[in-house]
């Protein structure tokens, strides 16, 4: 039996996620997501909070069913260090069927992120490596480095886009400030 995963590690029920590097086969997964280019990494949490609060009501109005946890897709990460890095990202939720057109997402007027729009982006089908980061979201960089280094050391080639899924597991966790973040890296085909 082939195990398929969905964003959020729904195949892992123990709350700790993928404690060791795991390689899975994944089908393509449609997301309703807000794309943001040149997002300062220190603004990522605020942007994710706004999308996490504003996107579900917009999807409900459209009749689109959310099927998993908040996903952040990284198409590009640039900068010398995380304090100065800017990224091209998509932030959203997996959905049953792709959106037919772009939808407006009404956000909190006090936020720097207003006039947002969501459209469908697709997580790629294929082999993916996954590792869970257990701890504050702000400390996940070490887990990303461990995942990518381990893959390279084993002769596997991680290929963007990479993504992470915020999985609330504790009673104080919210959709953005979680104690578990699943990290996903698609793998290039084996030669």
N, C-alpha and C positions, 0 to 999 in steps of 0.2 A: 504494500500500500504506500503510495506517495503522499507525504504530508504537505499540504499547502498551507501557507500562512497568509494572514491578512494583516494589514497595518495594525500594530498594537499588540502583536504577539498573542492573538487570541487562542493559539494552540498551546499556550503555556499557562497553566492554571494556578501555579503555586505562589504567585505574587512576586517572586524574585526574578522572573523572566529567564532569559538565556544567560546562565552564569558562565558558560563556556562558549567559545566560538562555535557557531552552528551554521551549516550551509543547508539551505532549503530551496525547493523549486516553488516559484511564485507565479500565479497567473497575473495578467495585467489587471490593475486595479484603478478604476476611475475615481478621481477626487474632485470635489467642488472646492476650488481654492482661489485665493487672492494672490496674484503675482506682484512682487515688489522687487524692483531692481535697485542696486546700489544701497541696500539697507545697511546702516551701521549696525554692527553686531551688538553693540550695547543697547540698541533699540529693539532687538529681536523679541525680547520677552514682552515688551509693551505692545508691539504689533501683534504678536500671537494672542495676547489677552483680548485685544480688541476684536480680532477675527473670531476667537473662540466664543465671545459673547454675542457678536452681531451676525455671524453667518448662519447659525442654526435657525433663528426666526425667518431669515430670508429664504432658506431652503424649505422650511415648512410651508411658507406662502406659495412656493412653487410646486409643492407636493413631492419633493425629493427626500428620500429616506436616507439618513445617516446610518452607516453600518459599522463604524469604529471610532477610535480615538483621534484626537488632534494630530495631524501630520505636518512636519516642516520639511520641505524638499529643498535641497541645496543644489542649485545648478552651477553656481560659481561662488567661491570664497576667495577673497583677495585681501592682501595686506601683510604687513610685516609681523604684526602680533594681533591678538584678539581685540585689543583696545582700539586699534586703527583699522581693523578689517571691515570691508563692505562686501555684501553678498547679494546675489540674485537668488531669490527664494520664492516658493509658493507655500502658502499656509492654508490648510483647510481640513476637510473631513472626507473619508471614503464614503461613496454613495452607491446605491444599487445600480442606477443607470446614469449615463452621462447627461449633463445638462444640454438642452437643445440650443440655448443661447446664453450670452452673458447676462448676469443678474446684478442689480444694485444691492449693495450691502450698507445699510444705514448704521453708522457707528456713533459712539458717544462724541458729542460736539466738543468736549474738553480734551479729547485726544488729539495727538499730532497726526493720527491716521484717520482721515475722513474721506468721503467720496470714493469709497472702495467699490470694486466690482469683482464678482467671482465668475469663473468659467471652469470648464473641465480641463484638468491635466491628468495624465495617466502615468501611474507607476509602471515601469517596464516588466514584461514577462521574462522569466528566466531564473538562473541560479542567483541567489543572494546570500551574502554572509550577514549574520546578525549576532549582536552581542548586547546585553542589557547593561546599562549604567544604573547602579543603585546608589542613590545619594542625591544631593541637591543638583538641580539642573545646571546651576552656574559652574559646577565642577566636572562636567561631562567631557571636556576637552581631552583629559588624560585617557578616558575610555575610547574616544575616537582615535587617538594616537595609537593605543594598544591594538585596536581592531585593524587599522590600516597597516601598521608595522607587521603584525602577525601574518596578515594575508600576503604581503610582499615577501616576507621571510620564507613562506611556504610555496613561493612561486606562483601565487594566484594574483591576478591583476584586477584590482577594484576599479570600476569605471563609473563616473558620474552619470546621472545625478545620484547623490546620496540622500538619505532621509532619516528622520528620527520621529519617533512616536512617543508622545507623553501619555503614560499609563498611570492614572491615579490608583494607588493601592492602599494608602493610609487614610485614616479618617480626616486628617488635615490637608490632604492633597486636593488641589484644584486641577482643572484641565491644563493649566500652564505651570503651576509650581508643584511638580510631582517629585516623588522620591524614586521613581523608576522611569528611565528613558530608554527605549529600544532603539538601537542604532543599526541601520541597514545599508549595505554596500553591494550593489550589483557586481557580478563577476564576469569578466570577459570569457568567451568560450575557450575551452581547453583545446590546445593544438593537437 
